[in-house]
Amino acid sequence: MKYAIRSLAAGLLISTAWLVPAQAQMGKPTEGSGQLSRGASMETLAQPKPIPVPKLDESARAAPTTDPKKAVESLSVLTRTRDGKETRTAPSEALRKLIIDGVKPQTRAAGEKLPDPAFESERQVFGDDDRVQIKNTKTFPFTTIGLIQGNTKDGGVGSCSGTLIGPRTVLTAAHCVYNHEDKDWLKEILFAPSISGMDNIPFGVWPAESASIVEGFVTNYQGYYGSVVPWDLGIITLADPIGSELGYLGYANFDNLGDFQANIVGYPGDKPTATMWRATCNVVTEAIGTDNFQYDCDTYPGSSGSSVYAFDNSTKERIVVGVNVAESKSANTAVRLNAAYVEWINSLWK
């Protein structure tokens, strides 16, 4: 469904800047060979049911905290390993300095160009649906995109989308791995890169070693999704470094993010099962807040967790600037990779 764009209010107390990660290699995209030399995983997929997209009621949005120390603690890392062990890790020192002292990560080199608002390729529109099926999924950057699947508390199988941003690191939404109603994590999480139908899994199915989310997604929950949308960010760490060969996308925070062309690639549940689709749309400056931005790209349950990336025509690089998480009557919403979230991801990058 198409939505009309409207502005989104700012949330976290972070003064954002178009910044690369503190460790530059983490934010730099790597194309890879497009092949996997390692042996295929023995994991298999079940018939999944797309995890519902959270509904964002703009009239029921919790006010952001004004206490920097509480803002820091909300960015602790909650992790569940495949064997069921749950841990909490306090924010990194770099993240604490960023929020409390205003010490920002390393900026882009002087004179380096920012991603321009260009189309990655000619946009195709079919009626009111702007999504285009990716049929050759075995080429970069589509080798970095995959279907996420996990077992729910009620015995079902839920699915979302995710993106390799490191050899073992998959970026997704927190609600793709943790359910507020169940107060529980998805179990036996799997990642199938480049899958194009249940009978076309070119690079196998790979188990997650662990799943991590922003603590605020749990601790700030007040019974409705609007209370936690700014913290709807998750990382899946794979047991195997498949991104070293399949490639991975870069990620960064930009202070003057605005009027750019968004690309969202994932596995929407209203299309044939486990097929990959891309939506493109313009994101205007007025629709960008500190921790979220909105757009009229078409999405559907199953495409939650898809990265939102910009394509830089000058460098031919794709840089992830957000994660598709929610929908409302006015627009679809992404969590923005602001400076704090770039540091949060850096602490988990593998």
C-alpha positions as a printed NumPy array, in Angstrom:
array([[  0.   ,   0.   ,   0.   ],
       [  1.163,   3.542,  -0.729],
       [  1.287,   6.051,   2.078],
       [  1.569,   9.827,   2.119],
       [  4.825,  11.051,   3.648],
       [  4.661,  13.172,   6.757],
       [  7.283,  14.367,   9.223],
       [  8.397,  12.205,  12.144],
       [  9.435,  13.776,  15.437],
       [ 12.939,  13.253,  16.817],
       [ 13.517,  10.745,  19.608],
       [ 16.878,   9.827,  21.181],
       [ 19.124,  12.534,  22.556],
       [ 21.746,  12.054,  19.856],
       [ 23.057,  14.845,  17.66 ],
       [ 23.557,  12.904,  14.467],
       [ 26.186,  13.382,  11.794],
       [ 26.956,  11.718,   8.481],
       [ 29.678,   9.595,  10.043],
       [ 31.429,   6.388,   9.143],
       [ 31.841,   3.848,  11.95 ],
       [ 34.677,   4.44 ,  14.406],
       [ 36.447,   1.47 ,  12.83 ],
       [ 36.238,   2.234,   9.157],
       [ 36.461,  -1.356,   7.94 ],
       [ 33.174,  -2.086,   9.658],
       [ 31.301,   0.425,   7.577],
       [ 32.993,  -0.346,   4.279],
       [ 31.048,  -2.557,   1.852],
       [ 32.749,  -5.694,   0.545],
       [ 31.566,  -7.358,  -2.645],
       [ 33.051, -10.824,  -2.092],
       [ 33.409, -13.577,  -4.663],
       [ 29.721, -14.453,  -4.85 ],
       [ 30.529, -18.076,  -4.101],
       [ 30.823, -20.17 ,  -0.95 ],
       [ 33.805, -22.483,  -0.777],
       [ 32.895, -23.812,   2.672],
       [ 30.721, -26.88 ,   2.983],
       [ 26.968, -26.418,   2.897],
       [ 25.097, -26.235,   6.172],
       [ 22.871, -29.188,   7.077],
       [ 20.109, -26.82 ,   8.219],
       [ 16.797, -26.758,   6.33 ],
       [ 13.919, -24.302,   6.184],
       [ 10.321, -24.966,   7.175],
       [  7.315, -23.275,   5.573],
       [  7.439, -19.874,   7.332],
       [  4.748, -17.413,   8.319],
       [  5.874, -13.777,   8.016],
       [  6.2  , -12.022,  11.358],
       [  3.518,  -9.291,  11.524],
       [  4.642,  -5.73 ,  10.893],
       [  4.109,  -3.636,  14.05 ],
       [  1.425,  -0.977,  13.66 ],
       [  2.651,   2.469,  14.632],
       [ -0.071,   4.723,  16.054],
       [  1.374,   8.244,  15.797],
       [ -0.979,   9.429,  18.551],
       [  0.423,   6.825,  20.961],
       [  4.138,   7.488,  20.882],
       [  6.122,   7.587,  24.102],
       [  8.101,  10.741,  24.822],
       [ 11.875,  10.287,  24.571],
       [ 13.926,  10.333,  27.748],
       [ 15.661,  13.581,  28.703],
       [ 18.179,  11.833,  30.958],
       [ 21.448,  11.05 ,  29.109],
       [ 22.369,   8.316,  31.6  ],
       [ 19.05 ,   6.543,  31.019],
       [ 19.54 ,   6.962,  27.285],
       [ 22.916,   5.242,  27.609],
       [ 21.529,   2.334,  29.622],
       [ 18.723,   1.807,  27.105],
       [ 21.465,   1.061,  24.556],
       [ 22.809,  -1.917,  26.483],
       [ 22.921,  -5.151,  24.484],
       [ 20.595,  -8.045,  25.294],
       [ 21.776, -11.295,  23.716],
       [ 20.429, -14.816,  23.52 ],
       [ 22.718, -17.568,  22.255],
       [ 21.562, -20.585,  20.291],
       [ 21.853, -22.771,  23.406],
       [ 19.512, -20.477,  25.366],
       [ 21.957, -18.421,  27.422],
       [ 20.852, -14.817,  27.906],
       [ 23.261, -11.99 ,  28.743],
       [ 23.283,  -8.218,  29.129],
       [ 26.274,  -6.145,  28.028],
       [ 26.645,  -2.527,  29.085],
       [ 27.17 ,   0.07 ,  26.344],
       [ 30.714,   0.472,  25.097],
       [ 32.874,   3.318,  26.338],
       [ 32.74 ,   4.87 ,  22.863],
       [ 28.945,   4.869,  23.013],
       [ 28.918,   6.395,  26.498],
       [ 31.221,   9.194,  25.367],
       [ 29.099,   9.799,  22.307],
       [ 25.92 ,  10.351,  24.318],
       [ 27.161,  11.904,  27.555],
       [ 30.253,  13.807,  26.415],
       [ 29.278,  14.413,  22.809],
       [ 32.446,  12.753,  21.496],
       [ 31.552,  11.583,  18.001],
       [ 33.088,   8.753,  15.976],
       [ 35.565,   9.461,  13.202],
       [ 34.041,  11.488,  10.389],
       [ 34.404,  10.967,   6.672],
       [ 37.615,  12.169,   5.094],
       [ 37.617,  15.773,   3.925],
       [ 36.252,  16.103,   0.431],
       [ 34.729,  12.636,   0.37 ],
       [ 31.39 ,  12.72 ,  -1.378],
       [ 28.159,  11.756,   0.307],
       [ 25.72 ,   9.351,  -1.321],
       [ 23.66 ,  11.26 ,  -3.845],
       [ 19.899,  10.789,  -4.27 ],
       [ 20.265,   8.785,  -7.479],
       [ 18.297,   5.731,  -8.524],
       [ 20.248,   2.475,  -8.333],
       [ 18.573,   1.445, -11.56 ],
       [ 15.527,   2.392, -13.595],
       [ 12.488,   2.155, -11.36 ],
       [  9.652,  -0.063, -12.533],
       [  6.094,   0.566, -11.373],
       [  3.239,  -1.907, -11.735],
       [  0.012,  -0.143, -10.83 ],
       [  0.201,   1.034,  -7.212],
       [  2.847,  -1.548,  -6.308],
       [  6.417,  -0.309,  -6.724],
       [  8.098,  -3.609,  -5.865],
       [ 10.181,  -5.47 ,  -8.443],
       [ 11.162,  -9.114,  -8.083],
       [ 14.888,  -9.857,  -7.96 ],
       [ 15.266, -13.006, -10.032],
       [ 19.047, -13.197, -10.259],
       [ 19.707, -13.237,  -6.521],
       [ 23.212, -14.663,  -6.891],
       [ 24.756, -11.297,  -7.795],
       [ 25.967,  -8.58 ,  -5.429],
       [ 24.35 ,  -6.839,  -3.555],
       [ 21.584,  -9.448,  -3.477],
       [ 23.992, -12.071,  -2.112],
       [ 23.95 , -10.015,   1.086],
       [ 20.16 , -10.209,   1.49 ],
       [ 18.541, -13.207,   3.131],
       [ 15.444, -14.721,   4.692],
       [ 15.483, -14.998,   8.488],
       [ 13.512, -17.834,  10.054],
       [ 12.961, -18.812,  13.682],
       [ 10.691, -20.883,  15.895],
       [  8.035, -18.99 ,  17.87 ],
       [  6.829, -19.774,  21.389],
       [  3.559, -21.231,  20.083],
       [  5.391, -23.754,  17.904],
       [  5.092, -21.795,  14.669],
       [  7.809, -20.609,  12.3  ],
       [  8.216, -16.874,  11.758],
       [ 10.15 , -15.112,   9.008],
       [ 11.703, -11.699,   8.409],
       [ 14.425, -10.208,   6.243],
       [ 18.04 ,  -9.37 ,   7.038],
       [ 21.231,  -8.035,   5.484],
       [ 24.844,  -9.078,   5.864],
       [ 26.891,  -6.085,   7.038],
       [ 29.923,  -8.142,   8.072],
       [ 31.317, -11.663,   7.606],
       [ 29.059, -13.003,  10.379],
       [ 26.833, -10.001,  11.109],
       [ 23.213,  -9.761,   9.896],
       [ 21.313,  -6.534,  10.483],
       [ 17.582,  -6.815,  11.147],
       [ 14.772,  -5.488,  13.393],
       [ 14.495,  -6.346,  17.082],
       [ 10.885,  -7.497,  16.636],
       [ 12.167, -10.134,  14.203],
       [ 13.943, -11.957,  17.036],
       [ 12.027, -10.894,  20.177],
       [  8.252, -10.857,  20.829],
       [  6.78 ,  -8.549,  23.463],
       [  3.549, -10.502,  23.907],
       [  5.426, -13.741,  24.507],
       [  8.239, -11.99 ,  26.418],
       [ 10.454, -14.417,  24.595],
       [ 12.99 , -14.798,  21.793],
       [ 12.665, -16.686,  18.549],
       [ 14.553, -19.975,  18.776],
       [ 16.735, -21.866,  16.293],
       [ 17.23 , -18.812,  14.11 ],
       [ 18.407, -19.483,  10.544],
       [ 19.601, -17.249,   7.683],
       [ 19.196, -18.172,   4.01 ],
       [ 21.133, -15.714,   1.805],
       [ 19.967, -15.103,  -1.776],
       [ 17.059, -17.535,  -1.453],
       [ 14.607, -17.236,  -4.355],
       [ 11.818, -19.636,  -3.473],
       [ 11.766, -22.681,  -1.206],
       [ 13.227, -24.78 ,  -4.027],
       [ 16.   , -22.312,  -4.917],
       [ 18.448, -21.869,  -2.038],
       [ 21.764, -21.251,  -3.83 ],
       [ 24.025, -20.773,  -0.806],
       [ 22.414, -22.957,   1.819],
       [ 20.851, -22.202,   5.188],
       [ 23.076, -21.024,   8.035],
       [ 22.435, -21.134,  11.801],
       [ 22.704, -18.125,  14.077],
       [ 25.172, -18.296,  16.921],
       [ 23.253, -15.583,  18.761],
       [ 20.715, -12.773,  18.434],
       [ 21.116,  -9.339,  20.053],
       [ 18.747,  -6.41 ,  20.492],
       [ 18.8  ,  -2.925,  21.987],
       [ 17.767,  -3.209,  25.639],
       [ 15.378,  -0.278,  25.344],
       [ 13.205,  -2.377,  23.053],
       [ 12.342,  -4.479,  26.14 ],
       [ 12.707,  -2.128,  29.114],
       [ 10.848,   0.821,  27.561],
       [  7.863,  -1.245,  26.412],
       [  4.599,   0.186,  27.776],
       [  2.156,  -2.216,  26.159],
       [  2.162,  -0.691,  22.684],
       [  4.695,  -0.585,  19.868],
       [  4.965,   3.207,  19.715],
       [  6.725,   3.112,  23.075],
       [  9.694,   1.211,  21.646],
       [  9.923,   1.948,  17.919],
       [ 13.159,   3.983,  18.357],
       [ 14.875,   0.865,  19.747],
       [ 13.641,  -1.664,  17.177],
       [ 17.107,  -2.738,  16.044],
       [ 18.678,  -6.191,  16.098],
       [ 21.803,  -8.086,  15.109],
       [ 22.076, -11.775,  14.299],
       [ 25.562, -13.235,  14.591],
       [ 26.065, -16.271,  12.363],
       [ 28.182, -19.248,  13.317],
       [ 30.03 , -19.085,   9.975],
       [ 31.657, -16.068,   8.214],
       [ 29.73 , -16.461,   4.965],
       [ 29.88 , -12.718,   4.299],
       [ 33.605, -13.017,   3.599],
       [ 32.667, -14.717,   0.338],
       [ 29.126, -13.515,  -0.372],
       [ 29.995,  -9.924,   0.485],
       [ 28.294,  -7.448,   2.807],
       [ 26.929,  -3.919,   2.687],
       [ 28.436,  -0.884,   4.358],
       [ 26.608,   1.118,   7.008],
       [ 26.996,   4.681,   8.259],
       [ 25.3  ,   7.664,   9.835],
       [ 24.92 ,  10.937,   7.927],
       [ 24.074,  14.28 ,   9.497],
       [ 22.552,  15.759,   6.351],
       [ 20.596,  12.674,   5.383],
       [ 17.696,  13.822,   3.247],
       [ 16.111,  13.761,  -0.196],
       [ 17.744,  10.44 ,  -0.993],
       [ 16.615,   7.391,  -2.934],
       [ 15.808,   4.492,  -0.601],
       [ 16.248,   0.866,  -1.661],
       [ 14.524,  -1.827,   0.418],
       [ 15.159,  -5.456,  -0.503],
       [ 13.527,  -8.331,   1.345],
       [ 10.952, -11.104,   1.478],
       [  7.389,  -9.707,   1.668],
       [  4.782, -12.285,   2.624],
       [  2.208, -11.24 ,   0.026],
       [  4.487, -12.489,  -2.745],
       [  5.352, -16.136,  -3.56 ],
       [  7.028, -17.694,  -0.52 ],
       [ 10.694, -16.797,  -0.003],
       [ 11.021, -14.698,  -3.154],
       [ 13.13 , -11.524,  -3.077],
       [ 11.655,  -8.13 ,  -3.964],
       [ 12.974,  -4.586,  -4.087],
       [ 11.064,  -1.358,  -3.452],
       [ 12.446,   2.089,  -4.234],
       [ 11.142,   5.481,  -3.224],
       [ 12.292,   8.976,  -2.372],
       [ 12.859,   9.958,   1.269],
       [ 12.467,  13.682,   1.846],
       [ 14.274,  15.695,   4.495],
       [ 11.002,  16.634,   6.212],
       [ 10.299,  12.943,   6.917],
       [ 13.619,  12.314,   8.687],
       [ 13.934,  12.441,  12.468],
       [ 16.816,  11.777,  14.82 ],
       [ 16.139,   8.078,  15.24 ],
       [ 13.559,   7.267,  12.522],
       [ 12.526,   8.25 ,   9.032],
       [  9.417,   7.588,   6.975],
       [  8.704,   6.842,   3.311],
       [  6.086,   5.522,   0.91 ],
       [  8.025,   2.437,  -0.23 ],
       [  5.686,  -0.555,  -0.379],
       [  6.305,  -3.08 ,   2.385],
       [  4.474,  -6.074,   3.837],
       [  4.933,  -8.56 ,   6.729],
       [  8.088, -10.523,   5.997],
       [  9.998,  -7.464,   4.811],
       [ 10.495,  -6.3  ,   8.388],
       [ 14.209,  -6.138,   9.128],
       [ 15.142,  -5.244,   5.554],
       [ 17.946,  -2.72 ,   5.346],
       [ 17.231,   0.676,   3.815],
       [ 20.244,   1.625,   1.756],
       [ 21.315,   4.542,  -0.4  ],
       [ 23.326,   4.085,  -3.588],
       [ 26.217,   6.44 ,  -4.254],
       [ 26.676,   6.832,  -8.007],
       [ 30.127,   8.371,  -7.563],
       [ 31.628,   5.449,  -5.62 ],
       [ 29.144,   2.742,  -6.711],
       [ 28.695,   1.829,  -3.058],
       [ 25.535,   0.9  ,  -1.192],
       [ 25.391,   2.284,   2.324],
       [ 22.778,   1.121,   4.846],
       [ 21.21 ,   4.087,   6.631],
       [ 18.213,   2.421,   8.277],
       [ 16.153,  -0.712,   8.951],
       [ 12.541,  -1.157,   7.82 ],
       [ 10.44 ,  -1.779,  10.936],
       [  6.832,  -0.525,  10.992],
       [  3.806,   0.867,   9.233],
       [  1.117,   3.393,  10.057],
       [ -1.788,   5.037,   8.247],
       [  0.483,   7.81 ,   7.008],
       [  3.783,   6.099,   6.14 ],
       [  6.128,   3.17 ,   6.594],
       [  8.959,   3.647,   9.08 ],
       [ 12.637,   2.793,   9.393],
       [ 14.907,   2.981,  12.411],
       [ 17.657,   5.384,  11.426],
       [ 21.29 ,   4.377,  11.893],
       [ 22.29 ,   7.469,  13.805],
       [ 25.705,   7.928,  15.41 ],
       [ 24.691,   5.989,  18.532],
       [ 23.438,   3.019,  16.556],
       [ 26.551,   2.921,  14.392],
       [ 28.569,   2.593,  17.612],
       [ 26.118,  -0.004,  18.96 ],
       [ 26.538,  -2.088,  15.797],
       [ 30.317,  -1.654,  15.926],
       [ 30.356,  -3.288,  19.371],
       [ 28.731,  -6.425,  17.893],
       [ 30.338,  -6.505,  14.44 ],
       [ 32.061,  -9.762,  13.516]])
